[in-house]
Amino acid sequence: MEATREAPKWNEDVAALVLQFVNTRADGAGRVENFGTASGFADWAIEHGLLDAAIVVTDSDAAAARELRDALVTVLLTHSGDPDVGDAQVAEAERYLLQAGVRYPLTTVVTAETAQLVAGSTGVPGVLGAVLAAVTEMAQRGDWMRLKACCNPPCHFGFIDRTRNRAARYCSPGCGSQVSMRALRQRRKHASS
């Protein structure tokens, strides 16, 4: 009898934090920008237990959160194989993420039961560091490439690719249909020209 390998345990909390962070941007479907103001970013961070309500958050903190989020979305689009994301965009996102890794350091916490990375700072740097720690943990578990952003341009919603072959490109069948319909209309337009 052949031994079956148990599927790796998916850490829903870690994935959820990253997805909740990247899915804070506005889109054409009615989602609003959560990080547009200092109070919007602070509310999100407090709601997710990442920030004490007494910490002062500035508009530049919200801008830093948007920059980190946008760099992560660019990387997640490459995970989806989005043809509209160019090499220059990816290189810029990776450059930013390298700088963010220095700006928001992580600390290793080792106990008898486990070892993990946590934000090495408190306040806003701690919030952004916690997101980077979650990304790092996902990568170390081999799950990072399963986090993707929808290839439907107005959407770009982050999602977990749960398909066996890891080939999902859209967050929902609706987004896949929208892309197919746009492509069909474009082909028809060119055929009639």
Salt bridges, closest charged atoms under 4 A:
GLU6 OE2 - LYS9 NZ 2.50
GLU12 OE2 - ARG162 NH2 3.35
ASP27 OD2 - ARG31 NH2 2.83
GLU33 OE2 - ARG69 NH1 2.67
ASP70 OD1 - ARG69 NE 3.20
ASP82 OD2 - HIS156 NE2 3.98
GLU92 OE1 - ARG95 NH2 2.76
GLU137 OE2 - ARG141 NH2 3.07
ASP161 OD2 - LYS148 NZ 2.64
